[in-house]
Amino acid sequence: MRSLAELISDDRSAWAEIEAAVSGSPYAVELLPADPDRAADCLRRLQVATSSWLGALVYGTGGLILDDGWLRVLGSGHPRRRLADIHEVNERFEPAGLVVAQDILGGEFVWRQGETDGRPTIHYFAPDTLRWEDLTLGYTDWLYAMLAGAADQFYLSWRWPGWRDEVAACPLDAGISTAPPLFAKDGRDLDTVDRRPVSMSELLIVKHDMADQLGA
């Protein structure tokens, strides 16, 4: 196991690249402040250097919040804002890989071995299909793309009138549950379904249990 000193690369840190991507983003992006002790512990356990975007974000922030909380990219956590750290989330859900982000509807982004050439890529658990999709992008390319404008296209069909106010009012340890669910044929129009905030744990348990039942 590498020491904290070996993981922190001040001269080669990716933090400046992250700040530049955030500054140039067309979205409202919030970088939650990191508690130094908490951040150091998370980085040590993660064993990813700050020369990478993943290591730099975990060490430098409590998390990255895009579009008032629609997307929550995990860092070292921020208890006051009720955002768990990257290890707490992975201890709860334990998918095949590392959960690096979650969205308001219970979608999960996981960094794991790709399905084509075997390199690690971001996979998305889609709440409308209950299936995992290989996005074929590494962590850095995926996060850069989302910050640069890809989030609009990615979530285009799921945005409803007034969504921003509902999302902003939802705590960061919660998501929005819909009835009928998004994966049902009559649940695709999010403007007409019933929507309510529930804990993220509850939202994910329901979706993954249903995926198991359907063999998705």
C-alpha positions, 0 to 999 in steps of 0.5 A, a space after each residue: 500500500 502506498 503512503 499518503 506522501 506517495 499519492 499526493 503529487 503537488 507538481 503533477 496534480 490534476 487539480 488545476 485541470 479540474 478547476 479549469 473544466 469547472 470554470 468553463 462548464 455551462 452548468 452550475 457546478 459546486 465543489 464542496 470543500 474537503 475536510 483535510 483529515 477526511 480527504 487524506 483518509 479517503 485518498 489513502 484507502 482509495 490508493 489513487 494518486 492526485 495526478 489523476 482526476 479521480 485522486 485529485 477530486 477525492 483529495 480536493 473536494 467533498 464532492 462535485 455537484 452539477 445542476 443543483 444536485 442532479 449529478 453528485 460526483 463522489 469525493 471525500 464526503 460532506 456530512 453537513 450537506 449529507 453527501 457520503 464519501 466515496 467509500 461509504 457509498 461503495 460499502 453500502 452498495 458494492 457493485 462490480 467496480 467503484 461507484 464514482 457518481 450518482 444522479 437524482 433518479 437513481 442512476 449510478 456511474 461505476 468505474 470498472 473493467 471495460 467490455 471491449 479492450 479491458 481497460 477501466 471505463 465508466 459504466 452507467 446503471 440506467 434507471 429507465 432500462 435497469 441495465 448497465 451500459 458501458 459508456 466506453 470512457 475513462 473517468 477523466 474523459 467521462 467527467 470532462 465530457 459531463 462538465 463540458 456539456 454532455 449532461 444535457 444530451 445524456 439527460 435530455 428526455 428525463 428533464 421536466 418543467 420545474 425540475 431544477 427547483 425540485 432537484 435543488 430542494 432534494 438533500 444530497 443523500 436522497 433522490 427522486 422516486 417516480 410512480 409509475 417508475 421510469 422503466 415502465 412504459 407509462 413512466 417515461 414522461 416525468 412531467 406526468 408521473 408522481 414524484 417524491 424524494 426518498 433516501 438514495 439507499 431506498 431508491 437504489 435498493 428498489 431499482 436493483 431488486 427489480 433489475 434482479 427480478 427481471 433478470 436485467 
